[in-house]
Amino acid sequence: MEPFLAVVFGNPSSAHAIGRQARALLDEFRERVAKLWACRPSEIIFTSGGTEANNLAVLGTARALKDRGRHLVTSAIEHPSVLRPFEYLAKYEGFELSIVRSDPYGRITPEAVLAAIRDNTILVSIMAANNEVGTLQPVSVIGQQVRTRGIAFHTDASQWFGKEPVQTIDEFEADLVTCCAHKFHGPKGAGALFVRSPSKLVSMHLGGNQENEHRGGTENLAAIAGLALALERNTTIPAFSRSALAPLIQRLEKQVFAVAGVRLWGPPLEERLANTLTISVEGCDSLSLVAGLDLEGICVSSGSACSAGSLEPSRVLLSLGATATEASGVVRFSVGRDNTIADIETAAAAFQAVVQRVRNG
């Protein structure tokens, strides 16, 4: 990324030599991502991350198709950057919204999605992998059945890239796919939205014709360079290798469940992301656990990182059937490619000590 901060610093929309140099490289990065995904370069929109890509997919598609119908479908366990745009459309722009519930493991079935579809449904959005409990969804099955009905299908695949293999973008059977660079060791503040041709979106950013008139604003060339390289290096063969990380999570799970009052959330490991372990701890609240583990040098989350500072119980856990108390005592462990068995032992020992301190007041 460094050359695009100091050497190739031109605006890709400028007509002068430095701008043309930047534009040529922007086009090259788009072509590299397109080659990796086996799609057209024109079907890729670079964004500032997963949140913007999700907002553009939901708001842009619904507004573009509103003359065909005003009914939308999503699930109760989506990331806030999907749920909140849907709720906004229903509250302020005259759309109707159906929210599909998951089973207690966070699974969304194709049957449940199809049961929610109406004659005037124009958009369905179901995430590929849940960001809090790691549940893998049958998005290709859902997408194929939704799209054969002439309905646009979006999947937020932010958690999928880098953790589960992706050979081509068509594997998702989606019209729109969200990708977020920092989930697979790319830079923060970089993302991409695949938009299958000839789908149309209403732009959210007014004032410029960048990104094929889908996203006004000067492109962040350095971030896009990092996104393209991270996609090439870390997603076809996932950086978060299931074969390497599953034994670590299994070891951590065994150690964590040696503590009384611990409950697992999400499906068995073979049906969820291999790096994710989400639990609730009886007699403990999330903030105390996160703070206590942080003091021990262990970085964990209390749910979605985008709402980790919230005092509200996890919306995903409540949807899975957790009580408000359980949903307020959630901790999510995420392991990465650099973690070792020694790290797992250290984390488990710290967890046991922190739980005891919190329970003893």
C-alpha positions as CSV (number, residue, x, y, z in Angstrom):
1,M,0.0,0.0,0.0
2,E,2.9,2.4,0.6
3,P,3.5,3.5,-3.0
4,F,-0.1,4.8,-3.2
5,L,0.4,7.0,-0.1
6,A,3.6,8.7,-1.3
7,V,4.4,8.1,-4.9
8,V,1.2,7.4,-6.9
9,F,-0.8,10.0,-5.0
10,G,-2.9,11.3,-7.9
11,N,-6.7,11.4,-8.0
12,P,-7.9,8.6,-10.3
13,S,-10.5,11.0,-11.7
14,S,-8.0,13.7,-12.7
15,A,-7.0,14.1,-16.4
16,H,-3.3,15.0,-15.7
17,A,-0.5,12.5,-15.9
18,I,-0.4,11.6,-12.2
19,G,-4.2,11.2,-12.2
20,R,-4.1,9.0,-15.3
21,Q,-1.4,6.8,-13.6
22,A,-3.6,6.4,-10.5
23,R,-6.6,5.6,-12.8
24,A,-4.6,2.9,-14.6
25,L,-3.7,1.2,-11.4
26,L,-7.3,1.5,-10.1
27,D,-8.4,-0.3,-13.2
28,E,-5.7,-2.9,-12.7
29,F,-6.8,-3.7,-9.2
30,R,-10.5,-4.0,-10.3
31,E,-9.4,-6.4,-13.0
32,R,-7.4,-8.5,-10.5
33,V,-10.4,-8.8,-8.2
34,A,-12.6,-9.6,-11.2
35,K,-10.2,-12.3,-12.4
36,L,-10.2,-13.8,-8.9
37,W,-14.0,-13.8,-8.7
38,A,-14.5,-14.8,-12.3
39,C,-16.8,-11.8,-12.9
40,R,-16.7,-8.6,-15.0
41,P,-14.6,-5.7,-13.7
42,S,-17.7,-3.5,-14.1
43,E,-19.6,-5.7,-11.5
44,I,-17.2,-4.6,-8.7
45,I,-17.8,-1.5,-6.6
46,F,-15.0,-0.5,-4.2
47,T,-16.3,0.8,-0.9
48,S,-15.1,2.0,2.5
49,G,-15.9,-1.4,4.1
50,G,-18.6,-3.9,4.8
51,T,-21.0,-1.4,6.4
52,E,-21.1,0.8,3.3
53,A,-21.3,-2.1,1.0
54,N,-24.3,-3.5,2.9
55,N,-26.0,-0.2,3.0
56,L,-25.5,0.3,-0.7
57,A,-26.8,-3.2,-1.5
58,V,-29.9,-2.8,0.6
59,L,-30.8,0.8,0.1
60,G,-29.6,1.0,-3.5
61,T,-31.4,-2.1,-4.6
62,A,-34.7,-1.4,-2.8
63,R,-34.9,2.2,-4.2
64,A,-34.0,1.0,-7.7
65,L,-36.7,-1.7,-7.7
66,K,-39.5,0.0,-5.7
67,D,-41.7,0.4,-8.8
68,R,-41.8,-3.5,-9.0
69,G,-42.8,-4.0,-5.4
70,R,-42.2,-2.8,-1.8
71,H,-41.7,-6.0,0.1
72,L,-38.3,-6.9,1.6
73,V,-37.1,-10.1,3.4
74,T,-34.1,-10.5,5.7
75,S,-33.2,-12.5,8.9
76,A,-33.3,-11.6,12.6
77,I,-29.5,-12.3,13.0
78,E,-28.1,-10.1,10.3
79,H,-25.3,-7.6,11.0
80,P,-26.7,-4.1,12.0
81,S,-25.4,-2.7,8.8
82,V,-28.0,-4.9,7.0
83,L,-30.9,-4.8,9.5
84,R,-30.9,-1.1,10.1
85,P,-31.1,-0.1,6.5
86,F,-34.0,-2.5,6.1
87,E,-35.7,-1.1,9.2
88,Y,-35.1,2.5,7.8
89,L,-36.8,1.6,4.6
90,A,-39.8,0.1,6.4
91,K,-40.1,3.1,8.8
92,Y,-39.5,6.0,6.5
93,E,-39.9,5.0,2.8
94,G,-43.1,3.0,2.7
95,F,-41.6,-0.5,2.3
96,E,-42.9,-3.7,4.1
97,L,-40.4,-5.9,5.9
98,S,-40.5,-9.6,6.8
99,I,-37.9,-10.8,9.3
100,V,-37.1,-14.5,9.2
101,R,-36.2,-16.1,12.5
102,S,-33.4,-18.6,12.9
103,D,-33.4,-21.9,14.8
104,P,-31.7,-22.0,18.2
105,Y,-28.3,-22.6,16.5
106,G,-28.6,-19.5,14.3
107,R,-29.5,-21.4,11.1
108,I,-31.8,-19.8,8.5
109,T,-33.5,-22.5,6.4
110,P,-34.4,-22.1,2.7
111,E,-37.9,-23.1,3.6
112,A,-38.3,-20.3,6.2
113,V,-37.0,-17.7,3.6
114,L,-39.4,-19.0,0.9
115,A,-42.3,-18.9,3.3
116,A,-41.7,-15.2,3.8
117,I,-41.7,-14.3,0.1
118,R,-44.7,-12.6,-1.4
119,D,-45.8,-11.6,-4.9
120,N,-44.4,-8.1,-4.4
121,T,-41.0,-9.1,-2.8
122,I,-38.1,-7.4,-4.6
123,L,-35.1,-8.1,-2.3
124,V,-33.9,-10.8,0.1
125,S,-30.7,-10.6,2.1
126,I,-29.3,-13.5,4.2
127,M,-25.7,-13.4,5.5
128,A,-23.3,-16.2,4.5
129,A,-21.8,-16.6,8.0
130,N,-23.0,-15.0,11.2
131,N,-20.6,-12.5,12.8
132,E,-21.5,-13.4,16.5
133,V,-21.9,-17.1,16.7
134,G,-20.3,-18.2,13.4
135,T,-23.2,-20.1,11.9
136,L,-22.7,-21.0,8.2
137,Q,-25.8,-20.5,6.2
138,P,-26.9,-22.4,3.0
139,V,-26.8,-19.2,1.0
140,S,-26.2,-20.9,-2.4
141,V,-29.4,-22.9,-1.9
142,I,-31.4,-19.9,-0.7
143,G,-30.0,-17.7,-3.4
144,Q,-30.7,-20.1,-6.2
145,Q,-34.4,-20.5,-5.1
146,V,-34.9,-16.8,-4.6
147,R,-33.3,-15.7,-7.9
148,T,-35.4,-18.3,-9.9
149,R,-38.4,-16.3,-8.7
150,G,-37.0,-13.1,-10.2
151,I,-36.1,-11.6,-6.8
152,A,-32.8,-9.9,-6.1
153,F,-30.7,-11.7,-3.5
154,H,-27.9,-10.2,-1.4
155,T,-25.6,-11.9,0.9
156,D,-23.2,-10.3,3.4
157,A,-20.2,-12.5,3.0
158,S,-17.9,-10.4,5.2
159,Q,-17.2,-13.3,7.6
160,W,-17.0,-15.9,4.9
161,F,-14.0,-14.6,2.9
162,G,-10.8,-15.8,4.4
163,K,-12.4,-18.4,6.5
164,E,-14.3,-20.6,4.0
165,P,-13.0,-21.3,0.5
166,V,-14.2,-19.1,-2.4
167,Q,-13.3,-20.1,-6.0
168,T,-15.7,-17.8,-7.8
169,I,-18.3,-15.2,-6.8
170,D,-21.0,-17.3,-8.5
171,E,-20.7,-19.9,-5.6
172,F,-22.9,-17.6,-3.5
173,E,-25.8,-17.7,-6.1
174,A,-26.3,-14.0,-5.3
175,D,-26.9,-10.8,-7.2
176,L,-25.0,-8.8,-4.6
177,V,-22.2,-9.9,-2.4
178,T,-20.5,-7.9,0.4
179,C,-16.7,-8.3,1.0
180,C,-14.8,-6.6,3.8
181,A,-10.9,-6.4,3.6
182,H,-10.0,-6.4,7.3
183,K,-11.7,-9.8,7.9
184,F,-8.9,-11.5,5.9
185,H,-5.8,-9.5,6.9
186,G,-6.5,-6.6,4.5
187,P,-6.7,-2.9,5.6
188,K,-9.5,-1.5,7.7
189,G,-11.7,0.9,5.7
190,A,-11.7,-1.1,2.5
191,G,-14.5,-3.2,1.0
192,A,-16.2,-4.3,-2.2
193,L,-19.7,-5.0,-3.4
194,F,-20.2,-7.4,-6.2
195,V,-23.3,-6.3,-8.3
196,R,-24.3,-8.8,-10.9
197,S,-25.0,-7.3,-14.3
198,P,-27.4,-5.9,-15.3
199,S,-28.6,-5.1,-11.8
200,K,-29.0,-1.4,-11.0
201,L,-28.5,0.5,-7.8
202,V,-29.5,4.0,-6.7
203,S,-26.3,5.6,-5.4
204,M,-26.2,6.8,-1.8
205,H,-23.3,9.3,-2.5
206,L,-24.3,12.2,-4.6
207,G,-21.8,14.5,-6.2
208,G,-19.5,12.3,-8.4
209,N,-19.7,9.7,-11.1
210,Q,-17.0,7.4,-9.6
211,E,-17.4,3.6,-9.4
212,N,-19.5,3.4,-12.6
213,E,-21.8,6.1,-11.1
214,H,-22.6,3.9,-8.1
215,R,-20.5,5.6,-5.5
216,G,-19.5,9.3,-5.7
217,G,-16.2,10.2,-4.1
218,T,-12.5,9.8,-4.7
219,E,-11.4,6.2,-4.5
220,N,-8.9,5.3,-1.7
221,L,-6.3,3.8,-4.0
222,A,-4.0,2.6,-1.2
223,A,-6.8,0.8,0.6
224,I,-8.0,-0.8,-2.7
225,A,-4.5,-2.0,-3.4
226,G,-4.4,-3.7,0.0
227,L,-7.9,-5.2,-0.5
228,A,-6.9,-6.7,-3.9
229,L,-3.7,-8.2,-2.6
230,A,-5.3,-9.6,0.5
231,L,-8.1,-11.2,-1.6
232,E,-5.5,-12.9,-3.8
233,R,-3.4,-14.1,-0.9
234,N,-5.9,-15.1,1.7
235,T,-9.3,-16.1,0.3
236,T,-9.0,-18.8,-2.3
237,I,-7.0,-20.8,0.2
238,P,-8.4,-19.3,3.5
239,A,-6.0,-17.5,5.8
240,F,-8.1,-18.8,8.6
241,S,-7.5,-22.5,7.8
242,R,-10.2,-24.8,9.2
243,S,-7.7,-27.7,9.6
244,A,-5.3,-25.5,11.6
245,L,-7.8,-23.6,13.7
246,A,-10.5,-26.2,14.5
247,P,-8.1,-28.1,16.9
248,L,-7.4,-24.8,18.7
249,I,-11.1,-24.0,19.1
250,Q,-11.8,-27.5,20.3
251,R,-9.1,-27.3,22.9
252,L,-10.3,-23.9,24.1
253,E,-13.9,-25.1,24.2
254,K,-12.9,-28.1,26.4
255,Q,-11.0,-25.8,28.8
256,V,-13.8,-23.2,28.9
257,F,-16.5,-25.7,29.7
258,A,-14.5,-26.9,32.7
259,V,-16.1,-23.8,34.3
260,A,-19.6,-24.3,35.7
261,G,-22.4,-22.3,34.1
262,V,-20.9,-21.8,30.7
263,R,-23.2,-22.2,27.7
264,L,-22.2,-22.5,24.0
265,W,-24.1,-20.5,21.4
266,G,-24.2,-21.5,17.8
267,P,-24.1,-24.9,16.1
268,P,-21.5,-27.6,16.3
269,L,-18.0,-26.7,15.0
270,E,-18.6,-28.4,11.6
271,E,-21.5,-26.0,11.0
272,R,-19.8,-22.8,12.0
273,L,-16.7,-20.7,11.4
274,A,-13.7,-22.7,12.6
275,N,-12.2,-19.7,14.4
276,T,-15.2,-18.8,16.5
277,L,-16.4,-19.7,20.0
278,T,-19.3,-17.8,21.5
279,I,-20.4,-18.5,25.1
280,S,-22.4,-17.0,27.9
281,V,-21.3,-17.3,31.5
282,E,-23.8,-17.6,34.3
283,G,-23.3,-14.9,37.0
284,C,-21.1,-12.7,34.8
285,D,-21.8,-9.8,32.5
286,S,-20.0,-9.2,29.2
287,L,-18.3,-5.9,30.1
288,S,-16.7,-7.4,33.3
289,L,-15.5,-10.4,31.4
290,V,-14.1,-8.4,28.5
291,A,-12.4,-5.9,30.8
292,G,-11.0,-8.6,33.0
293,L,-9.6,-10.7,30.1
294,D,-8.2,-7.5,28.6
295,L,-6.2,-6.9,31.8
296,E,-4.8,-10.4,31.4
297,G,-3.7,-9.6,27.8
298,I,-6.6,-11.6,26.2
299,C,-8.6,-9.7,23.5
300,V,-12.2,-11.0,23.2
301,S,-15.5,-9.5,22.1
302,S,-18.9,-9.2,23.6
303,G,-20.6,-9.7,20.2
304,S,-20.4,-7.7,17.1
305,A,-17.3,-5.4,17.1
306,C,-19.5,-2.7,15.6
307,S,-21.7,-2.7,18.8
308,A,-19.2,-4.0,21.4
309,G,-19.5,-0.8,23.4
310,S,-23.2,-1.1,23.7
311,L,-24.9,-2.0,27.1
312,E,-27.8,-3.6,25.3
313,P,-28.0,-7.5,25.3
314,S,-26.9,-9.1,22.0
315,R,-29.7,-8.9,19.5
316,V,-28.5,-12.1,17.8
317,L,-28.4,-14.1,21.1
318,L,-31.9,-12.9,22.0
319,S,-33.1,-14.1,18.6
320,L,-31.5,-17.5,19.3
321,G,-33.7,-17.8,22.4
322,A,-31.3,-16.4,25.1
323,T,-32.7,-14.7,28.1
324,A,-31.7,-11.0,28.6
325,T,-29.3,-12.1,31.3
326,E,-27.7,-14.7,29.1
327,A,-27.4,-12.3,26.2
328,S,-25.7,-9.7,28.6
329,G,-23.1,-12.3,29.6
330,V,-21.7,-13.2,26.2
331,V,-18.1,-13.5,25.2
332,R,-16.8,-14.4,21.8
333,F,-13.3,-15.9,21.3
334,S,-11.8,-15.6,17.8
335,V,-8.5,-17.4,17.0
336,G,-6.3,-16.6,14.0
337,R,-3.5,-18.1,12.0
338,D,-0.8,-16.9,14.4
339,N,-2.3,-18.5,17.5
340,T,-0.8,-21.6,19.1
341,I,-1.8,-24.2,21.7
342,A,0.2,-22.2,24.2
343,D,-2.0,-19.2,23.5
344,I,-5.1,-21.3,24.0
345,E,-3.8,-22.5,27.4
346,T,-3.0,-19.0,28.5
347,A,-6.4,-17.7,27.4
348,A,-8.2,-20.6,29.1
349,A,-6.4,-20.1,32.4
350,A,-7.1,-16.3,32.3
351,F,-10.8,-17.0,31.5
352,Q,-11.1,-19.3,34.5
353,A,-9.4,-16.8,36.8
354,V,-11.5,-13.8,35.6
355,V,-14.8,-15.7,35.9
356,Q,-13.9,-16.5,39.5
357,R,-13.1,-12.9,40.3
358,V,-16.2,-11.6,38.7
359,R,-18.4,-14.1,40.5
360,N,-16.8,-13.3,43.8
361,G,-17.5,-9.6,43.3
